[in-house]
Structure formats: structure tokens, C-alpha cells
Amino acid sequence: MLKRLLLVHLLMMVTLAQAHDNALTIYTEQHPPLSFTAENGELTGFAVEVVQAIQKRIDSHDKIEFIPWARGY
């Protein structure tokens, strides 16, 4: 009985975890020319453009955010 209750509880947790919003925040640091903020305020750079191209191919709209390296790590 206890095993069955534990199994039901674990299945409920997995189901709830999957139902949760799967939004992802992608972190990078200011490291020109790989990633930096352009004069118009937009994120740019080789690495940012590669990530944005991948996002476009997989139809992802996850946010890219600049933060200090130590915080992202």
C-alpha cells in the first residue's frame, strides 16, 4: 500500500513538473565581439546571433539576458 501511494505521489509530481511553464532564460555576459549591447540597446554579437538563429529554427522565444559571469556561472 505504501509503495502504491509513493508511486502515485511521484507520478503526480512528474505531471505537475511537466505542466509548469518551460520558459528558459539564456544568460550571457558583455564580451565583445561575441556578445554585447548595440547602440540601439539590442543584444548583438556573434554568439547572440547564433543563439537567435537556433531559436528561430526551433520556434523558441526564450529571453536572452546579460548578467555578470560569476552570477551566470
ABEGO torsion letter per residue (X at the ends): XAAAAAAAAAAAAAAAAAABBABBBBBBBBBOAABBBBAAGBBBEAAAAAAAAAAAAAGBABBBBBBBAAAAX
